[in-house]
Amino acid sequence: MTVIVRDVRPEDAGGFARVRRAALPYMLATAEQTAFDWAHARPAARDRPLVAVTEDGGIIGTAEVSLAHESPEPGGGTVNVFVDPAHRGLGAGTLLLRSAEEHLAERGATTLYSWVLDAPENRSFAERHGYAASREACFLRLDLAAAALPPLQDPPPGVELRTAADFADDPRPLFELDAVTTADEPGDLAAVLDDYAHWRETTWGHPLLDRELSTVAVADGVPVAFTAARTDGLGRYGSGMTGTAPGFRGRGLAKLVKNDSLHRARAAGCTEAFTGNDAGNGPMLAVNGWFGYELGATEVRYVRTLG
């Protein structure tokens, strides 16, 4: 069977999301979200989403390809390749990776980063193409329909719970909290959030963000902890980010906001909850274990230096 790789077309969004769900069922993906992400890519990222298609036009593989434009460290690029498990062995992954690497190298990338599910065939593929393993991360799943969630708790004195929807008129305070907590997230490359207009358009306006289910802890009128909820309309709930301002850590606020959000998500009809944590992020792994999340899969960050 002949396989070719090409740039995406608008009509590919549904097939792109389908392959992503089949290859990585622990993350939410919809046609609407995929089309939105393509339309709102930053020019500096030099995004080039790719698809691998068969002779009949069916999409069997995808690649997410971009420069790490939000990092102050130059030369970083990311490439994540997904192949439909039902169509492995046709060479789609190799073709996608080759096209992605050429694109990034031509645009100045010197170090490439890729997430790879921790399975022998996946790790072998990455290592054959010159990538070396580094850190690990965990995908966690919670059976929200059956889980015995911790009882809801009252916030501590001076703290109140709101939803992200309560900030619809002015979400800048949430942006500022997101920027502070993102700055110390574990990762290969530091990330800096400093463009409020772009954040408002692409994060606040993202089609998966569920503002009604996203919970914010507020002290003296200022957001100090939050959990961003994502939903796909299919009963699946994903944690986009959970963070606490540095001066308010150690007070149980991450548990407080996440518990509130999960209870309301279940009441809204969500049946599965997903989240992910860096393997070295002990505090959040402990928080998620407290809720009953279980390990779904492990992924490994692979790195290749070009040249």
VENZI-V95784 format. One record per pair of residues at least 12 apart in sequence whose C-alpha atoms are under 6 Angstrom apart, sorted by the first residue. I is the first residue (numbers start at 0). J is the second residue. Records with the same first field share a line. If there is no record, write none. Layout:
I->J / J
//
This chain:
1->53 / 54
2->52 / 53
3->51 / 52
4->50 / 51
5->49 / 50
6->49
7->49
12->30 / 33 / 34
13->30
14->58
16->28 / 29 / 30
18->83
21->83
22->83
32->206
43->68
44->65 / 66 / 68
45->65
46->64 / 65
47->64
48->62 / 63 / 64
49->61 / 62
51->91
59->82 / 83
60->81 / 82 / 83
61->80 / 81
62->79 / 80
63->78 / 79
64->77 / 78
65->77
69->190 / 191
70->189 / 190
74->108 / 109
75->108 / 110
76->108 / 111
77->111 / 112 / 113
78->113
79->113
109->304 / 305
110->303 / 304 / 305
111->302 / 303
112->301 / 302
113->300 / 301
114->299 / 300
115->298 / 299
116->298
117->297 / 298
130->301 / 302 / 303
131->301 / 302
132->300 / 301
133->300 / 301
134->300
135->278 / 298 / 299
136->276 / 277 / 278 / 297 / 298
137->275 / 276 / 297
138->275 / 295 / 296
139->273 / 274 / 275 / 292 / 293 / 294 / 295
140->272 / 273 / 292 / 293 / 295
141->271 / 272 / 292
142->271
143->270 / 271 / 272
144->270
157->218
158->217 / 218
159->216 / 217
160->215 / 216
161->214 / 215
162->211 / 213 / 214 / 215
163->210 / 213
164->210 / 211
178->192
180->242
207->229 / 230
208->229
209->228 / 229
212->228 / 260
213->226 / 227 / 228
214->226 / 256 / 260
223->243 / 244
224->242 / 243
225->241 / 242
226->240 / 241 / 257
227->239 / 240
234->269 / 270
235->269 / 271
236->272
237->272 / 273 / 274
238->274
//
